[in-house]
Amino acid sequence: MFNWVVKNLNENEFLISSVGGTFDNLHDGHKILLSVCSFLTRKLLIIGLTGFELLKNKANIEFLEDFEIREEKILKFLRKVKSKTFIVNDDDDDDDDDDDDDDDDNDNNNNDNKSEIHFNLEYKIIQINDVCGPTGTIKNIESLIVTKETQKGGDVVNSNRVKKGFPVLKIHIINVISDKFQYDEEIPENFDIKVDKLSSSQLREVEYNEFKRFKKFLLNN
């Protein structure tokens, strides 16, 4: 996946991109999303972080992290991404079994076929208090990165931008991930996105169930 993203950077690189979400209990799905956002953005990545007003009907809301905690976890992860230098293979074919006899030559050539990727972009976190967030007020955003679960939101955002006379955003759709299924690009037909994807709601439910068990233990002892 990393090499695929890098090979598409020249085509899909934008000065200013945006992504939005709750980012509660920052998990691997969030980290993949934020990493891809960094790959696609050259200058400024704007992260819309959902405020409490849009979250008050979430399940197990009492276990949802405060805005400041979620914000700091995002920034901490993005600082790690920004500080790294990634080495990627520029070859179209990652595996080549036809040249086993030329391993020494290949070792030398491999150094010429690799690129270094540095992330020098800036990050800005803005609280989301409505459906569109910063994409509804910042005209010069060029790209919006969404997941399979939230891709319909991209249409809402672009419809709103058209009404305001803003340029339409390029929408990038990233697959959700699951701890129950293994897949590359196409999500399995029997995949239930509400149940099988890795989500913050799922993690809060685990935390809630652990709390109930602990409370029951205390009452019985």
MOGISUL-V660859 format. One record per residue. N is the residue number from 1. RES is the residue in three letters. SS is DSSP state (2 for helix, 1 for strand, 0 for the rest). PHI is phi in degrees with one decimal (NA if undefined). PSI is psi in radians with two decimals (* if undefined). Layout:
# MOGISUL-V660859
{{N	RES	SS	PHI	PSI} {N	RES	SS	PHI	PSI}}
This chain:
# MOGISUL-V660859
{{1	MET	0	NA	-0.69} {2	PHE	2	-60.3	-0.86} {3	ASN	2	-62.0	-0.65} {4	TRP	2	-61.3	-0.77} {5	VAL	2	-62.8	-0.79} {6	VAL	2	-63.5	-0.69} {7	LYS	2	-64.5	-0.38} {8	ASN	0	-100.7	0.08} {9	LEU	2	-63.1	-0.77} {10	ASN	2	-61.1	-0.60} {11	GLU	2	-80.9	-0.64} {12	ASN	2	-113.4	0.31} {13	GLU	0	-83.4	2.33} {14	PHE	1	-126.4	2.61} {15	LEU	1	-65.3	-0.83} {16	ILE	1	-130.4	2.13} {17	SER	1	-123.4	2.89} {18	SER	1	-138.7	2.61} {19	VAL	1	-144.9	2.61} {20	GLY	1	-136.2	2.71} {21	GLY	1	169.2	3.10} {22	THR	0	-80.6	-0.71} {23	PHE	0	53.4	0.70} {24	ASP	0	-81.8	2.46} {25	ASN	0	48.6	1.07} {26	LEU	0	-42.6	2.00} {27	HIS	0	-120.2	-3.07} {28	ASP	2	-60.5	-0.63} {29	GLY	2	-61.9	-0.75} {30	HIS	2	-62.0	-0.74} {31	LYS	2	-66.4	-0.68} {32	ILE	2	-63.6	-0.80} {33	LEU	2	-59.4	-0.84} {34	LEU	2	-66.4	-0.60} {35	SER	2	-66.3	-0.80} {36	VAL	2	-62.9	-0.68} {37	CYS	2	-57.9	-0.70} {38	SER	2	-66.8	-0.65} {39	PHE	2	-63.9	-0.59} {40	LEU	2	-89.8	-0.11} {41	THR	1	-117.1	2.35} {42	ARG	1	-98.2	-0.61} {43	LYS	1	-118.5	-0.99} {44	LEU	1	-139.5	2.22} {45	LEU	1	-108.0	2.08} {46	ILE	1	-99.3	2.10} {47	ILE	1	-104.7	2.04} {48	GLY	1	-85.8	2.03} {49	LEU	1	-107.8	2.11} {50	THR	1	-63.0	2.26} {51	GLY	0	-84.0	3.01} {52	PHE	2	-63.0	-0.62} {53	GLU	2	-57.5	-0.60} {54	LEU	2	-88.3	-0.04} {55	LEU	0	-114.7	-0.06} {56	LYS	0	-65.4	-0.28} {57	ASN	0	-99.7	0.11} {58	LYS	0	-67.2	2.60} {59	ALA	0	-67.4	2.49} {60	ASN	0	52.9	0.82} {61	ILE	2	-59.4	-0.48} {62	GLU	2	-66.7	-0.29} {63	PHE	2	-101.6	0.08} {64	LEU	0	-76.2	2.35} {65	GLU	0	-68.7	2.58} {66	ASP	0	-61.8	2.72} {67	PHE	2	-54.1	-0.80} {68	GLU	2	-63.5	-0.63} {69	ILE	2	-68.6	-0.79} {70	ARG	2	-62.2	-0.72} {71	GLU	2	-61.2	-0.81} {72	GLU	2	-66.2	-0.65} {73	LYS	2	-64.6	-0.70} {74	ILE	2	-62.1	-0.86} {75	LEU	2	-63.9	-0.67} {76	LYS	2	-62.9	-0.76} {77	PHE	2	-66.6	-0.77} {78	LEU	2	-66.6	-0.53} {79	ARG	2	-64.6	-0.62} {80	LYS	2	-66.5	-0.76} {81	VAL	2	-60.8	-0.78} {82	LYS	2	-65.6	-0.54} {83	SER	2	-82.3	-0.18} {84	LYS	0	-91.7	2.65} {85	THR	1	-111.7	2.13} {86	PHE	1	-100.6	2.31} {87	ILE	1	-102.4	2.17} {88	VAL	1	-127.1	2.67} {89	ASN	1	-86.1	2.18} {90	ASP	0	-84.6	-0.18} {91	ASP	0	-68.4	2.59} {92	ASP	0	-70.0	-0.61} {93	ASP	0	-108.7	2.08} {94	ASP	0	-75.3	-0.53} {95	ASP	0	-116.1	2.22} {96	ASP	0	-138.9	1.83} {97	ASP	0	-94.9	0.04} {98	ASP	0	-84.5	-0.23} {99	ASP	0	-119.5	0.73} {100	ASP	2	-62.8	-0.49} {101	ASP	2	-76.5	-0.22} {102	ASP	2	-111.4	0.64} {103	ASP	2	-59.2	-0.71} {104	ASP	2	-63.6	-0.76} {105	ASP	2	-64.7	-0.68} {106	ASN	2	-65.3	-0.64} {107	ASP	2	-61.0	-0.70} {108	ASN	2	-69.5	-0.72} {109	ASN	2	-68.9	-0.54} {110	ASN	2	-59.9	-0.56} {111	ASN	2	-65.3	-0.50} {112	ASP	2	-81.9	-0.26} {113	ASN	0	-103.1	0.30} {114	LYS	1	-117.4	2.59} {115	SER	1	-123.1	2.61} {116	GLU	1	-99.1	2.31} {117	ILE	1	-112.9	2.12} {118	HIS	1	-114.2	2.46} {119	PHE	0	-107.9	1.91} {120	ASN	0	-111.6	0.22} {121	LEU	0	-73.6	2.84} {122	GLU	1	-101.3	2.73} {123	TYR	1	-121.8	2.49} {124	LYS	1	-138.6	2.21} {125	ILE	1	-104.8	2.22} {126	ILE	1	-124.8	2.33} {127	GLN	1	-68.5	2.34} {128	ILE	1	-94.2	2.15} {129	ASN	0	-118.7	0.01} {130	ASP	0	-146.3	3.12} {131	VAL	0	-61.4	-0.70} {132	CYS	0	-87.7	-0.48} {133	GLY	2	59.8	-2.50} {134	PRO	2	-63.9	-0.41} {135	THR	2	-67.1	-0.32} {136	GLY	2	-89.8	-0.13} {137	THR	0	-126.6	-0.37} {138	ILE	0	-102.4	1.90} {139	LYS	0	-68.1	-0.65} {140	ASN	0	-88.1	0.19} {141	ILE	0	-65.5	2.41} {142	GLU	0	-109.9	-0.46} {143	SER	1	-141.2	2.55} {144	LEU	1	-124.7	2.22} {145	ILE	1	-103.3	2.20} {146	VAL	1	-129.9	3.00} {147	THR	1	-105.1	2.99} {148	LYS	0	-55.4	-0.58} {149	GLU	0	-72.6	-0.57} {150	THR	0	-111.6	0.23} {151	GLN	2	-64.2	-0.48} {152	LYS	2	-64.2	-0.49} {153	GLY	2	-62.8	-0.49} {154	GLY	2	-63.2	-0.67} {155	ASP	2	-65.8	-0.69} {156	VAL	2	-63.7	-0.76} {157	VAL	2	-60.6	-0.84} {158	ASN	2	-66.4	-0.63} {159	SER	2	-61.6	-0.74} {160	ASN	2	-66.3	-0.68} {161	ARG	2	-67.3	-0.66} {162	VAL	2	-61.0	-0.74} {163	LYS	2	-61.8	-0.55} {164	LYS	2	-89.0	-0.08} {165	GLY	0	80.7	0.33} {166	PHE	0	-87.0	2.69} {167	PRO	0	-63.4	2.52} {168	VAL	0	-69.7	2.47} {169	LEU	0	-86.0	2.55} {170	LYS	1	-76.3	2.20} {171	ILE	1	-99.9	2.17} {172	HIS	1	-106.9	2.23} {173	ILE	1	-108.2	2.16} {174	ILE	1	-109.0	2.38} {175	ASN	0	-63.7	2.56} {176	VAL	0	-76.5	2.82} {177	ILE	0	-117.4	2.85} {178	SER	1	-141.7	2.60} {179	ASP	0	-93.6	0.07} {180	LYS	0	-110.3	-0.42} {181	PHE	0	-123.4	2.62} {182	GLN	0	-117.7	2.20} {183	TYR	0	-159.2	2.78} {184	ASP	0	-97.8	-1.33} {185	GLU	0	-107.1	-0.82} {186	GLU	0	-90.4	2.21} {187	ILE	0	-72.4	2.34} {188	PRO	0	-56.8	2.61} {189	GLU	0	-62.1	-0.58} {190	ASN	0	-88.8	0.26} {191	PHE	0	-80.8	2.12} {192	ASP	0	-99.2	1.86} {193	ILE	2	-62.4	-0.48} {194	LYS	2	-77.2	-0.44} {195	VAL	2	-107.1	-0.71} {196	ASP	2	-92.1	-0.31} {197	LYS	1	-76.6	2.66} {198	LEU	0	-73.9	2.19} {199	SER	0	-144.4	2.78} {200	SER	2	-65.6	-0.64} {201	SER	2	-60.8	-0.70} {202	GLN	2	-62.1	-0.75} {203	LEU	2	-69.3	-0.63} {204	ARG	2	-66.9	-0.61} {205	GLU	2	-65.4	-0.70} {206	VAL	2	-60.7	-0.77} {207	GLU	2	-63.6	-0.70} {208	TYR	2	-65.0	-0.76} {209	ASN	2	-65.7	-0.65} {210	GLU	2	-65.6	-0.68} {211	PHE	2	-63.2	-0.75} {212	LYS	2	-63.1	-0.74} {213	ARG	2	-64.6	-0.71} {214	PHE	2	-66.8	-0.71} {215	LYS	2	-63.6	-0.73} {216	LYS	2	-63.8	-0.69} {217	PHE	2	-61.6	-0.75} {218	LEU	2	-65.5	-0.67} {219	LEU	2	-70.6	-0.46} {220	ASN	0	-94.2	0.05} {221	ASN	0	-126.4	*}}
